[in-house]
Structure formats: structure tokens, C-alpha cells
Amino acid sequence: MDARDERLDPVRSFTLTSFRLEEERWRRFVSEEENQVIFSSFFNTPDYKNLFLCRDPEDGGLSIGLDPPQNVQTKVVCVSRAGREVITRENVQKILVIQEVEGEDAKSFIIAVSEEVTCPLLINPETSRRWAVGLPEEALRSTEQQRNEALVMEAQMEGGTFLTYPEALHEDQLHGNTYTDDTEEGKLSHTKLLHSCDSTITEWVKLVSNFLQQDSSQPVLDGLDPLPSDEFNFWRTRLKNLHLIQQQLRSSRAQQVVSVVQRADSVYWSSLRDLYSEVQEGLDEAQDLTVNLDPVQEKLEQLERMDYLQLGDNMAALMEEVRQVWIRSEFYRRPCRVVVLLQEICNLFIQMSRRFLNEEEVMAGLGSDPGPRLDDVTLVIWTLQTLKEEYRWCRTQLEQDGDTHNWDFPSNLVFFNLDHFLLHLQSIQSFQLHLNHFWVQVSDLERRLVSVLSRAFEDCCASSSGAKLVKMFGFLLDRPLIQDQLRPHLTRLEELVLEELDQTELLFYSQREEPNAFSRVTPSAAAGLCWTQQLRLRAENSLDHYRTLQQLDLDSGASQLILQRFQQIVDLLQDFTDRGRSSWSCLLDSDCEFILKQPLIQNNQQGMLGVNCSHKVSHKKTQQEAV
């Protein structure tokens, strides 16, 4: 099959108009191999009654299928066949019925057309008499099958069970046969009808049995963590579906099936009676449990609206409601059922506890300020322990009553998840113990470090060695406990800086009037300048050592005093330098005149010529160059 197949023309024109598509998009859609297979199956296989086209919600393109689309809110193009013959280009216009419906109404459209139009038309003898022999029966069978498929799918999507009816019932109505017809044709029709009814009963028993075997404990067995709401919804849905099944079994068409198998004394008549009985028993059970579980549901809904602080005080009332369900309902007085309910209640409180604690906030709080978070964890542990205590109280009460069955099942079946959660919470409580132990170890280590560092600072006789220690162990000295213990030693380093600045100033005053103290071979002016530079460098080194101490933020009040002393020394050295240059510049003219008057070449004592290298000339020249 390709895109040029003439059988596609009616579908193409209707679809393009309905979805307002461009011709090119249709060609691309039909050219896809998967779509061609679906089209070919529908056109060439009479068993396929419907074809559905709709918009793809993901990419906005077209989607095609042989089953009604699910969860589609947009329009759907339904292509149906009016007969069972293969669709050809000659009959395509007559046999195809194309209709546009909303997505959620596609199945309802098929059911309504079958029930209100097609089936009544085919059953009407005045209409079917004008048709070819066998055509009404075939058309009716096809329509009935299509309707049943739609009803089954609709019931499944709504969580219900739909019971199909024998196709032979319509054929029997079509021919107007009665069960007392003794003709050969009538006997054959009755045999066919009985066989169809027997097959239908077998299918009913299978469907209803599969439904009745469903149990609310299945999510627990599957390893999931269901909530009480899942339990309540299970029984409410079960009750609704059983009502639907009972209505179908009491319908006129179901009664026709009963009449057929009962008159024929079929072996399936007992199976049908058992089916009616099982449905009624299941209905009684679902009604009883729905009514008795309502107080528990209401109480849990109240608890979910409460503040978490109030939960512990309401655990007794909740467990009393559970105990009353066990006492009042004979259907719930089974260990497996009450264990599942209690597990679901535990799962609900675990969920509420997680929401109250907020795992991310707990972990962040433990790292910064663990007190409030640990209080919340303690509250949760107390609340959950209260639930366990109230459970034990109810268990004891049942044992004391004596007129009801006891909760003789193991408690760990109920509290398996809850105990695991409590163990995790208790490990966070124990976090405070581990944290306290950790801080004790840290404090002990800090005291040992203080002892070692104190000895090191005591051995420092200069600010330079103290500054080296601060650079090496500054990451430890920033810790409050260590800094507080070492504060006297750090303050002593500041005093050493002040002493070094005082020594620098004292050295300046003691040697500034002694030119020979500067240098014995260097002119006095140049030697004085070099000496002041050395003193300034010494003062700056002391200040640098103090700035290393300032990184610790000691706030000792010595900062301003040290900076003032340093500035005083700098001012003294600068004044001395300025005066030395001034006195040298005053003698510059006379020194230059003296040098220029000296002969460059002169006779020495041996009568030989030589350069004038007298000490006085050299001294003055060197002094000029230095200054």
C-alpha cells in the first residue's frame, strides 16, 4: 500500500478538512511504513471495525490506531466500516462511515451508534427483509462485536468490568425464534444459542473471578508503600464495580442467558448460580468495609489537617477507631487485612514526618545550629513511639475483652517500615552525642597545641621569629580557644616590636654625632646617608612583623602607639638626612675650587711624572659622587 491508494481518498479529504492540515503533511504521514501497515490492516482485514486518527499531543502531528485513543482531549476522526467485506476502491464510498468526535467521546460515540441506530435497524424485520440473505446477521454480529469492544474498553478505563452478551441473542431476535420451536431450523438455532450462552458464562466467570481475587494487600506484596487512602479507594472502587456487575447480571439480556441455560439444564447453570452468589457476597463485603472504614478515614483526614505537634495526643483516638473496625466488621476481622491497614497508617505518618522535618533543612541545620532541628527530630520520635504505645494498648484491650479475636500476629509485621524510620531518626539524635564527643576531642587537641605553641613563643627573643611562627600556624591561631590561651604571648610580640623601635631610636641618638662610627673609609656625608637608610630599613622590618600579628585581630590597642613610634623614627631619620645634604651642599663650591686648582700631573720624588692621587683630592671626589 502506498500514499496513492484510492481507498485513502475519503479519509484524506475528511482528515485534511477536520484538522486543517496541508497536503504535504498528509503525504509524509501516509508515507511512513508504520502508518501504511495500520491502514492496510484496516482496509484488508474485516475483523478490524474502526480506525482512529487524532493529533499527537507531543509534536502536533497525526497519530493513527485501531483502538480508541486514551487520554486525548482534542477531536478524533473515527473511520468505521458498515460491513465485513474487504474494502476496495469500488466499495470504499459505500462501506466507510467517517465521523468527527471529541477524544473523550470516541468510545461513547461507537456505543451510542450501535445501541440506538444500528442494532434496532438490523433487528427490525421490516428493514432486514429487504436485505440479502445472511447480510443482516453478519452486520448485526459485526456491530455487536464493535459495541462490546467499546464497552469493555470504556469500563476498563473507568476501573470497571463489562460483561459481554452472546451475539446469538440478537440473531434469535432477528429471526423471531422462540424456545419452543421444534423445527429443524429452530433446534439448530437453539443449539447455537445455548453454545453461545455457555461460552459467555465461562467468560463472565473468568472476568468476575479475576476481579474478586484482587486484594488491597497487593501493593504491600509488591514492595510498595501504600497509604490508607489507597485502602479506602480500593474498597470504594470495588463496591462501585460490583454494583456495575450486579446491574449487568440483572439486566434483561443477562436474564435471557439465565433462561436459556436453565431451560436447557446446562452444566453451566450451576456456575452461573455460583457467580451470582459470589458477586452478592463480594458486594456485602465491600459495603460492610466501606461503611466501617469511613470513621478511620475521617479521623486520618483530621490528623492530616492538624499541626504536627498535635498528632501525638490524637494517636489514642485513631487506634481506637481501628480497634472498632476489627470488632464491628466480620470481614475485616482477619490479621492480613488489619496488618495492611496498620502498615498503611505507619506509611502515612512516615510521610507526614518527612514533610515536617524536611531532610535538606535538617542536614543544613545539623551543620550550623543543630539545636532546633534536633528538637524537631525528638518530637517526631516521640510521636511515632506514641503510635506504637497506643497499638500495644489496643492489643491488650482486645486480649482482656475475650469476646473477640486477638491481634495475635507479630508486631514487627506492622512496624517494619516505621522501626526502620525510627532507627534512622535515632541515629540523628545520637548525632548530638557524637558531636559533643567530637568537640571534646577538638578541645583536648587545642589545649595540647596551646602548650606546644606557648613554649615556642616563649623562646622568641625577637619580633621576626614571632612573626614566622604566626605565618606558619596562623590557621590554628585563628581558633578562638587557642588565640585566647596564647593572647599573653601575642601581646608580648607587640611589646617586642615597640622595644625594637625604641632601640632603633636610641641607636640613632647615640651615633649621630660620631662620624667615624658610620664608616672609616667612606666620606662622612655619604656614610651618614647610608646609615640612616639602614636604620629606616630596620624600623620597617619591625613594622612588617607587627602587620603579620595584625592578621589575628587581637584588638590590643597597641596599633596606634606602634604606628606613632614608627612615624617618629621616620621623621627623625628624614630630618637627619635633609640636614646632612644641606651641609654638604654648602661646601660644594669650595671643594670643587680646591680640586680644580690641583695639578692633574706632577713630578714625584723619584723625578718621574705621575697622576695627582693625593688622599685629600680623592676623598673630596668620592664624597661628591656619593652625595
C-alpha positions as CSV (number, residue, x, y, z in Angstrom):
1,M,0.0,0.0,0.0
2,D,1.3,3.5,-0.8
3,A,0.1,7.1,-0.5
4,R,-1.6,7.0,-3.9
5,D,-4.0,4.2,-2.9
6,E,-7.5,5.4,-3.9
7,R,-9.1,3.9,-0.8
8,L,-7.4,6.7,1.2
9,D,-9.2,9.5,-0.6
10,P,-12.3,9.7,1.6
11,V,-10.1,9.5,4.7
12,R,-7.6,12.0,3.4
13,S,-10.2,14.7,2.4
14,F,-12.1,14.4,5.7
15,T,-8.9,14.5,7.8
16,L,-7.4,17.5,6.0
17,T,-10.6,19.4,6.5
18,S,-11.1,18.3,10.1
19,F,-7.5,19.1,11.3
20,R,-6.8,21.8,8.7
21,L,-3.7,20.1,7.5
22,E,-1.6,20.8,4.5
23,E,-1.4,18.2,1.7
24,E,2.3,17.8,2.2
25,R,2.0,16.9,5.9
26,W,-0.6,14.2,4.9
27,R,1.7,12.7,2.3
28,R,4.5,12.5,4.8
29,F,2.2,10.9,7.3
30,V,0.9,8.3,4.9
31,S,4.4,7.6,3.6
32,E,5.6,6.3,7.0
33,E,5.8,2.5,6.9
34,E,4.1,2.0,10.3
35,N,1.1,4.0,9.3
36,Q,0.8,2.2,6.0
37,V,0.7,-1.1,7.9
38,I,-2.2,0.2,10.0
39,F,-4.1,1.4,7.0
40,S,-3.6,-1.8,5.2
41,S,-4.7,-3.9,8.2
42,F,-7.9,-1.9,8.5
43,F,-8.8,-2.0,4.7
44,N,-7.9,-5.7,4.2
45,T,-9.0,-7.3,7.4
46,P,-12.7,-7.4,8.1
47,D,-12.2,-8.1,11.8
48,Y,-11.0,-4.5,12.3
49,K,-14.1,-2.4,12.7
50,N,-12.7,1.1,13.4
51,L,-9.8,3.3,12.6
52,F,-8.9,6.4,14.7
53,L,-6.9,9.5,13.8
54,C,-6.0,12.3,16.2
55,R,-3.4,14.9,16.9
56,D,-0.2,13.8,18.6
57,P,0.0,15.8,21.8
58,E,3.8,15.7,21.8
59,D,4.7,17.1,18.3
60,G,1.3,18.2,17.0
61,G,1.4,15.7,14.1
62,L,-1.1,13.0,13.3
63,S,-1.5,9.7,15.2
64,I,-3.3,6.6,14.0
65,G,-4.5,3.4,15.7
66,L,-7.0,0.6,15.5
67,D,-8.1,1.2,19.2
68,P,-9.7,4.3,20.6
69,P,-7.0,6.8,21.8
70,Q,-6.8,7.2,25.6
71,N,-6.4,10.5,27.5
72,V,-7.0,12.5,24.4
73,Q,-8.9,15.8,24.8
74,T,-8.8,17.0,21.2
75,K,-11.0,15.9,18.4
76,V,-10.8,12.4,16.9
77,V,-11.7,11.2,13.4
78,C,-13.4,7.8,13.7
79,V,-13.5,5.7,10.5
80,S,-15.9,2.7,10.7
81,R,-16.8,0.0,8.3
82,A,-20.5,-0.8,7.7
83,G,-19.8,-4.5,6.7
84,R,-17.3,-7.3,6.9
85,E,-16.1,-7.3,3.4
86,V,-12.6,-6.2,2.3
87,I,-12.6,-2.5,1.4
88,T,-11.8,-1.9,-2.2
89,R,-11.7,1.3,-4.4
90,E,-15.2,0.2,-5.7
91,N,-17.0,0.0,-2.4
92,V,-15.0,2.4,-0.3
93,Q,-17.5,5.2,-0.6
94,K,-20.4,2.9,0.5
95,I,-18.8,0.9,3.3
96,L,-16.9,3.6,5.2
97,V,-18.5,5.8,7.8
98,I,-16.4,8.7,8.9
99,Q,-17.3,10.9,11.8
100,E,-15.6,13.6,13.9
101,V,-16.0,13.4,17.7
102,E,-14.2,14.7,20.7
103,G,-11.4,12.5,22.0
104,E,-13.1,11.5,25.3
105,D,-16.4,10.8,23.4
106,A,-15.0,8.4,20.8
107,K,-16.0,5.2,22.7
108,S,-19.3,6.7,23.7
109,F,-20.0,7.6,20.1
110,I,-19.4,4.0,19.0
111,I,-21.6,2.6,21.8
112,A,-24.4,5.1,21.1
113,V,-24.5,4.5,17.4
114,S,-24.6,0.7,17.9
115,E,-27.3,0.7,20.6
116,E,-29.6,3.5,19.2
117,V,-29.2,3.1,15.4
118,T,-27.5,0.1,14.0
119,C,-28.8,-2.7,16.3
120,P,-32.5,-1.6,16.2
121,L,-32.3,-1.2,12.5
122,L,-30.9,-4.6,11.9
123,I,-33.4,-6.3,14.3
124,N,-36.4,-4.7,12.7
125,P,-37.9,-7.4,10.4
126,E,-39.4,-4.8,8.1
127,T,-35.9,-3.5,7.4
128,S,-33.9,-6.7,7.3
129,R,-36.4,-8.4,5.0
130,R,-35.3,-6.3,2.1
131,W,-31.6,-7.2,2.5
132,A,-29.7,-10.1,1.0
133,V,-29.8,-13.4,2.8
134,G,-27.3,-13.6,5.7
135,L,-26.4,-9.9,5.4
136,P,-28.4,-8.7,8.4
137,E,-27.0,-11.4,10.7
138,E,-23.4,-10.7,9.6
139,A,-23.9,-6.9,10.0
140,L,-25.5,-7.4,13.4
141,R,-22.7,-9.7,14.6
142,S,-20.1,-7.1,13.5
143,T,-21.9,-4.2,15.1
144,E,-22.4,-6.1,18.3
145,Q,-18.8,-7.1,18.5
146,Q,-17.8,-3.5,17.9
147,R,-20.1,-2.2,20.6
148,N,-18.8,-4.8,23.1
149,E,-15.2,-3.9,22.4
150,A,-16.0,-0.3,23.1
151,L,-17.9,-1.1,26.2
152,V,-15.1,-3.3,27.5
153,M,-12.5,-0.6,26.9
154,E,-14.6,2.1,28.5
155,A,-15.3,0.0,31.6
156,Q,-11.5,-0.8,31.9
157,M,-10.5,2.8,31.6
158,E,-13.0,3.6,34.4
159,G,-11.8,0.7,36.5
160,G,-14.9,-1.4,35.9
161,T,-15.8,-4.8,34.5
162,F,-18.1,-5.1,31.5
163,L,-19.8,-8.4,30.8
164,T,-20.4,-9.0,27.1
165,Y,-23.6,-10.8,25.9
166,P,-24.0,-13.6,23.4
167,E,-24.1,-12.4,19.8
168,A,-26.7,-15.2,19.1
169,L,-29.3,-13.3,21.2
170,H,-29.6,-10.6,18.5
171,E,-29.8,-13.2,15.8
172,D,-32.5,-15.0,17.7
173,Q,-34.4,-11.8,17.9
174,L,-33.8,-11.1,14.3
175,H,-35.5,-14.3,13.2
176,G,-38.2,-14.1,15.8
177,N,-37.4,-17.6,17.1
178,T,-38.9,-18.9,20.3
179,Y,-37.6,-21.5,22.7
180,T,-40.4,-23.9,21.9
181,D,-39.7,-24.1,18.2
182,D,-39.4,-27.8,17.3
183,T,-38.4,-27.3,13.7
184,E,-35.1,-28.5,12.5
185,E,-34.0,-24.9,11.9
186,G,-35.3,-23.9,15.4
187,K,-33.3,-26.7,17.1
188,L,-30.2,-25.7,15.2
189,S,-30.7,-22.1,16.3
190,H,-31.3,-23.2,19.9
191,T,-28.2,-25.3,20.0
192,K,-26.2,-22.4,18.6
193,L,-27.7,-20.0,21.1
194,L,-27.0,-22.4,24.0
195,H,-23.4,-22.8,23.0
196,S,-23.0,-19.1,22.8
197,C,-24.6,-18.6,26.2
198,D,-22.3,-21.3,27.7
199,S,-19.2,-19.6,26.3
200,T,-20.5,-16.3,27.6
201,I,-20.9,-17.7,31.1
202,T,-17.4,-19.1,31.0
203,E,-16.1,-15.6,30.1
204,W,-18.2,-14.0,32.9
205,V,-16.9,-16.4,35.5
206,K,-13.3,-15.7,34.4
207,L,-13.7,-11.9,34.4
208,V,-15.5,-11.7,37.8
209,S,-13.2,-14.3,39.4
210,N,-10.2,-12.3,38.3
211,F,-11.7,-9.2,39.7
212,L,-12.8,-10.8,43.1
213,Q,-9.3,-12.2,43.5
214,Q,-7.8,-8.7,43.6
215,D,-6.7,-7.7,47.1
216,S,-5.8,-4.4,48.8
217,S,-2.6,-6.1,50.1
218,Q,-1.1,-6.5,46.6
219,P,0.8,-3.1,46.7
220,V,2.4,-4.3,50.0
221,L,3.4,-7.6,48.5
222,D,4.9,-5.8,45.5
223,G,7.2,-3.9,47.8
224,L,5.4,-0.6,47.6
225,D,4.5,1.8,50.4
226,P,0.7,2.3,50.1
227,L,-1.2,4.8,52.2
228,P,-4.6,4.4,53.9
229,S,-6.2,6.4,51.1
230,D,-5.2,3.6,48.7
231,E,-7.1,1.1,51.0
232,F,-10.2,3.3,51.1
233,N,-10.2,3.9,47.4
234,F,-9.7,0.2,46.7
235,W,-12.9,-0.8,48.6
236,R,-14.9,2.2,47.2
237,T,-13.9,1.2,43.7
238,R,-14.6,-2.4,44.4
239,L,-18.1,-1.6,45.7
240,K,-18.8,0.6,42.6
241,N,-17.6,-2.1,40.2
242,L,-19.6,-4.9,42.0
243,H,-22.7,-2.7,41.7
244,L,-22.0,-2.4,38.0
245,I,-21.5,-6.2,37.6
246,Q,-24.7,-6.9,39.6
247,Q,-26.7,-4.5,37.4
248,Q,-25.4,-6.2,34.3
249,L,-26.3,-9.7,35.7
250,R,-29.8,-8.4,36.5
251,S,-30.3,-6.8,33.1
252,S,-32.9,-8.3,30.7
253,R,-30.2,-9.6,28.3
254,A,-28.5,-11.4,31.2
255,Q,-31.8,-12.9,32.3
256,Q,-32.2,-14.2,28.7
257,V,-28.9,-16.0,29.2
258,V,-30.2,-17.4,32.5
259,S,-33.4,-18.6,30.9
260,V,-31.6,-20.3,28.1
261,V,-29.2,-22.3,30.2
262,Q,-31.9,-23.0,32.9
263,R,-34.3,-24.4,30.3
264,A,-31.6,-26.5,28.7
265,D,-30.4,-27.7,32.1
266,S,-26.9,-26.7,31.0
267,V,-23.9,-27.8,33.1
268,Y,-23.0,-24.1,33.3
269,W,-26.2,-23.3,35.1
270,S,-24.6,-24.1,38.5
271,S,-21.5,-22.0,37.5
272,L,-23.9,-19.1,36.8
273,R,-25.7,-19.5,40.2
274,D,-22.3,-19.6,41.9
275,L,-21.4,-16.4,40.1
276,Y,-24.5,-14.6,41.3
277,S,-23.7,-15.8,44.8
278,E,-20.1,-14.7,44.7
279,V,-21.0,-11.3,43.4
280,Q,-23.5,-10.8,46.2
281,E,-21.0,-11.9,48.8
282,G,-18.4,-9.6,47.4
283,L,-20.9,-6.8,47.4
284,D,-21.9,-7.4,51.0
285,E,-18.2,-7.4,52.0
286,A,-17.4,-4.2,50.1
287,Q,-20.4,-2.4,51.6
288,D,-19.5,-3.5,55.1
289,L,-15.9,-2.5,54.8
290,T,-16.7,0.8,53.1
291,V,-19.1,1.7,55.9
292,N,-16.8,0.6,58.8
293,L,-13.7,2.2,57.3
294,D,-15.3,5.6,57.0
295,P,-14.6,6.7,60.6
296,V,-11.0,5.7,60.2
297,Q,-10.8,7.7,57.0
298,E,-12.4,10.8,58.7
299,K,-10.0,10.6,61.6
300,L,-7.0,10.3,59.4
301,E,-8.1,13.3,57.3
302,Q,-8.5,15.3,60.5
303,L,-4.9,14.3,61.6
304,E,-3.5,15.4,58.2
305,R,-5.0,18.9,58.7
306,M,-3.5,19.2,62.2
307,D,-0.2,20.7,63.2
308,Y,2.4,18.0,63.7
309,L,2.7,19.0,67.4
310,Q,-0.9,17.8,67.9
311,L,-0.5,14.3,66.4
312,G,0.8,12.6,69.5
313,D,-2.3,13.5,71.6
314,N,-4.6,12.0,68.9
315,M,-3.0,8.7,68.4
316,A,-5.2,7.0,71.0
317,A,-8.4,8.1,69.2
318,L,-7.1,6.8,65.9
319,M,-6.1,3.4,67.2
320,E,-9.5,3.1,68.9
321,E,-11.2,3.6,65.5
322,V,-9.0,0.8,64.1
323,R,-9.9,-1.4,67.0
324,Q,-13.6,-0.7,66.5
325,V,-13.3,-1.7,62.8
326,W,-11.8,-5.0,64.0
327,I,-14.7,-5.5,66.4
328,R,-17.6,-4.4,64.2
329,S,-16.7,-5.9,60.8
330,E,-16.5,-9.6,60.4
331,F,-15.0,-9.2,57.0
332,Y,-12.1,-7.1,58.4
333,R,-11.5,-9.4,61.4
334,R,-8.7,-11.0,59.6
335,P,-5.0,-10.5,60.5
336,C,-3.9,-9.9,56.9
337,R,-6.4,-7.1,56.5
338,V,-5.7,-5.2,59.7
339,V,-1.9,-5.6,59.3
340,V,-2.2,-4.0,55.9
341,L,-4.2,-1.1,57.3
342,L,-1.8,-0.5,60.1
343,Q,1.1,-0.7,57.7
344,E,-0.6,2.0,55.6
345,I,-1.2,4.2,58.6
346,C,2.5,3.9,59.5
347,N,3.4,4.8,56.0
348,L,1.2,7.9,56.2
349,F,2.9,9.1,59.5
350,I,6.3,8.4,58.0
351,Q,5.3,10.6,55.0
352,M,4.0,13.4,57.3
353,S,7.1,13.2,59.5
354,R,9.4,13.6,56.4
355,R,7.4,16.6,55.3
356,F,7.6,18.1,58.8
357,L,11.3,17.6,59.1
358,N,12.4,18.5,55.6
359,E,15.5,16.4,55.1
360,E,17.5,19.2,53.4
361,E,16.8,21.7,56.2
362,V,17.7,19.0,58.8
363,M,21.1,18.4,57.3
364,A,21.8,22.1,56.9
365,G,20.7,22.7,60.5
366,L,22.9,20.0,61.9
367,G,25.9,21.6,60.3
368,S,25.2,25.1,61.6
369,D,22.8,25.2,64.5
370,P,21.7,21.6,65.4
371,G,19.6,22.5,68.5
372,P,16.2,23.4,66.9
373,R,16.5,20.6,64.3
374,L,17.3,18.0,66.9
375,D,14.3,19.2,68.9
376,D,12.1,18.5,65.8
377,V,13.6,15.1,65.4
378,T,12.9,14.4,69.1
379,L,9.3,15.4,68.6
380,V,8.9,13.1,65.6
381,I,10.4,10.1,67.6
382,W,8.0,10.8,70.5
383,T,5.0,11.0,68.1
384,L,5.8,7.7,66.4
385,Q,6.6,6.0,69.7
386,T,3.2,7.1,70.9
387,L,1.6,5.4,67.9
388,K,3.3,2.2,68.9
389,E,2.3,2.5,72.5
390,E,-1.3,3.1,71.6
391,Y,-1.2,0.0,69.3
392,R,0.0,-2.1,72.3
393,W,-2.7,-0.7,74.5
394,C,-5.4,-1.7,71.9
395,R,-3.8,-5.1,71.6
396,T,-4.0,-5.5,75.4
397,Q,-7.6,-4.4,75.5
398,L,-8.6,-7.0,72.9
399,E,-7.0,-9.7,74.9
400,Q,-8.8,-8.5,78.0
401,D,-12.2,-8.4,76.3
402,G,-12.1,-12.0,75.5
403,D,-15.2,-11.9,73.2
404,T,-13.3,-11.0,70.1
405,H,-10.3,-12.4,68.2
406,N,-7.0,-11.1,69.4
407,W,-4.3,-9.4,67.4
408,D,-2.0,-12.5,67.7
409,F,0.1,-11.6,64.7
410,P,3.7,-10.4,65.2
411,S,4.1,-6.7,65.7
412,N,7.1,-6.4,63.5
413,L,4.8,-7.1,60.5
414,V,3.0,-3.8,61.3
415,F,6.0,-1.7,62.3
416,F,8.7,-2.9,59.9
417,N,8.9,0.4,57.9
418,L,8.2,2.5,61.0
419,D,11.0,0.9,63.0
420,H,13.4,1.4,60.2
421,F,12.5,5.0,60.0
422,L,12.8,5.4,63.8
423,L,16.2,3.8,63.7
424,H,17.3,6.4,61.2
425,L,15.9,9.2,63.3
426,Q,17.7,7.9,66.4
427,S,20.9,7.9,64.6
428,I,20.3,11.7,64.1
429,Q,19.8,12.0,67.8
430,S,22.9,10.2,68.5
431,F,24.4,12.8,66.2
432,Q,24.4,15.2,69.1
433,L,26.3,12.7,71.2
434,H,28.8,12.2,68.5
435,L,29.1,15.9,68.0
436,N,29.7,16.5,71.7
437,H,32.4,13.8,71.8
438,F,33.9,15.3,68.7
439,W,34.1,18.8,70.3
440,V,35.7,17.3,73.4
441,Q,38.4,15.7,71.3
442,V,38.9,19.0,69.5
443,S,39.2,20.9,72.7
444,D,41.7,18.5,74.1
445,L,43.8,18.8,70.9
446,E,43.6,22.6,71.0
447,R,44.9,22.5,74.6
448,R,47.8,20.4,73.5
449,L,48.6,22.8,70.7
450,V,48.4,25.7,73.1
451,S,51.1,24.0,75.2
452,V,53.4,23.5,72.3
453,L,52.9,27.0,70.8
454,S,53.3,28.6,74.2
455,R,56.7,27.1,74.5
456,A,57.6,28.2,71.0
457,F,56.5,31.8,71.6
458,E,58.4,31.9,75.0
459,D,61.6,31.1,73.1
460,C,61.1,34.0,70.7
461,C,63.6,36.8,71.5
462,A,62.8,39.0,68.5
463,S,59.6,40.0,66.7
464,S,61.0,38.4,63.5
465,S,60.9,34.9,65.0
466,G,57.4,35.5,66.4
467,A,56.2,36.7,63.0
468,K,57.4,33.5,61.4
469,L,55.5,31.4,64.0
470,V,52.3,33.4,63.2
471,K,52.8,32.8,59.5
472,M,53.3,29.1,60.0
473,F,50.4,28.5,62.4
474,G,48.1,31.3,61.6
475,F,45.3,28.8,60.6
476,L,45.4,27.5,64.2
477,L,45.8,30.9,65.9
478,D,42.5,32.0,64.3
479,R,40.7,29.4,66.5
480,P,39.1,31.3,69.5
481,L,40.3,28.9,72.2
482,I,43.9,28.8,71.0
483,Q,44.0,32.6,70.5
484,D,42.6,33.3,73.9
485,Q,45.2,31.0,75.6
486,L,48.1,32.5,73.6
487,R,47.0,36.1,73.9
488,P,49.7,37.0,76.5
489,H,52.4,35.7,74.2
490,L,51.0,37.5,71.2
491,T,50.8,40.7,73.3
492,R,54.4,40.2,74.2
493,L,55.3,40.1,70.5
494,E,53.7,43.6,70.2
495,E,55.9,44.7,73.1
496,L,59.0,43.4,71.3
497,V,58.1,45.5,68.2
498,L,57.9,48.6,70.4
499,E,61.2,47.7,72.1
500,E,62.9,47.2,68.7
501,L,61.6,50.6,67.6
502,D,62.9,52.2,70.8
503,Q,66.3,50.6,70.2
504,T,66.4,51.9,66.7
505,E,65.7,55.4,68.0
506,L,68.3,55.0,70.8
507,L,70.9,53.9,68.3
508,F,70.2,56.9,66.2
509,Y,70.7,59.4,69.1
510,S,73.8,57.6,70.3
511,Q,75.7,57.5,67.0
512,R,74.5,60.5,65.0
513,E,77.3,62.8,66.4
514,E,80.1,60.3,65.8
515,P,81.1,60.5,62.1
516,N,83.7,57.8,62.4
517,A,81.0,55.4,63.6
518,F,79.4,55.4,60.2
519,S,82.4,54.3,58.2
520,R,86.1,54.6,58.4
521,V,86.8,54.6,54.6
522,T,83.6,56.4,53.3
523,P,83.2,60.2,53.4
524,S,81.2,61.2,56.4
525,A,78.3,62.7,54.4
526,A,77.8,59.6,52.3
527,A,78.3,57.3,55.2
528,G,75.7,59.2,57.2
529,L,73.1,58.8,54.4
530,C,73.8,55.0,54.2
531,W,73.5,54.7,57.9
532,T,70.1,56.4,58.0
533,Q,68.8,54.1,55.3
534,Q,69.9,51.1,57.3
535,L,68.1,52.4,60.4
536,R,64.9,53.1,58.4
537,L,65.0,49.5,56.9
538,R,65.4,48.2,60.5
539,A,62.3,50.1,61.6
540,E,60.3,49.0,58.6
541,N,61.1,45.3,59.3
542,S,59.8,45.7,62.8
543,L,56.6,47.3,61.4
544,D,56.2,44.4,58.9
545,H,56.4,41.9,61.8
546,Y,53.7,43.8,63.6
547,R,51.5,43.8,60.5
548,T,51.8,40.0,60.5
549,L,50.4,40.0,64.0
550,Q,47.5,42.3,62.9
551,Q,46.0,39.5,60.8
552,L,44.9,37.8,64.1
553,D,42.7,40.8,65.0
554,L,43.9,40.9,68.6
555,D,42.4,44.4,69.4
556,S,45.0,45.0,72.0
557,G,45.1,48.8,71.5
558,A,48.8,48.9,70.6
559,S,48.3,49.5,67.0
560,Q,48.1,53.3,67.2
561,L,51.1,53.5,69.5
562,I,53.3,51.4,67.3
563,L,52.4,53.4,64.2
564,Q,53.2,56.6,66.0
565,R,56.6,55.4,67.2
566,F,57.4,54.2,63.6
567,Q,56.4,57.6,62.2
568,Q,58.6,59.4,64.8
569,I,61.6,57.4,63.8
570,V,61.0,58.0,60.1
571,D,60.7,61.8,60.8
572,L,63.9,61.8,62.8
573,L,65.8,59.9,60.0
574,Q,64.4,62.2,57.3
575,D,65.4,65.3,59.2
576,F,68.9,64.0,59.8
577,T,69.2,63.2,56.0
578,D,68.0,66.6,55.0
579,R,70.5,68.4,57.3
580,G,73.3,66.2,56.0
581,R,72.6,67.1,52.4
582,S,72.2,70.7,53.2
583,S,75.6,71.0,55.0
584,W,77.3,69.1,52.1
585,S,75.8,71.4,49.5
586,C,77.2,74.4,51.4
587,L,80.8,73.2,51.0
588,L,80.3,72.1,47.4
589,D,81.7,75.3,45.8
590,S,84.9,75.4,47.9
591,D,85.6,71.7,47.4
592,C,85.2,72.0,43.7
593,E,87.5,75.0,43.6
594,F,90.2,73.2,45.6
595,I,90.0,70.2,43.3
596,L,90.3,72.3,40.1
597,K,93.4,74.1,41.4
598,Q,95.3,70.9,41.9
599,P,97.7,69.9,39.1
600,L,96.5,66.8,37.3
601,I,100.1,65.6,36.5
602,Q,103.0,66.2,38.8
603,N,106.6,65.1,39.5
604,N,107.1,62.6,42.2
605,Q,110.1,62.2,44.5
606,Q,111.9,60.0,42.0
607,G,111.6,62.7,39.4
608,M,109.0,60.8,37.4
609,L,105.7,62.1,36.0
610,G,102.5,60.8,37.6
611,V,98.8,61.5,38.2
612,N,97.9,63.5,41.2
613,C,96.3,60.9,43.6
614,S,96.6,62.7,46.9
615,H,94.3,61.4,49.6
616,K,92.6,64.8,50.0
617,V,91.6,65.1,46.3
618,S,90.4,61.5,46.2
619,H,88.4,62.0,49.4
620,K,86.6,65.1,48.1
621,K,85.9,63.5,44.7
622,T,84.4,60.4,46.4
623,Q,82.3,62.5,48.7
624,Q,80.8,64.3,45.7
625,E,80.0,61.1,43.9
626,A,78.4,59.6,47.0
627,V,76.2,62.6,47.7
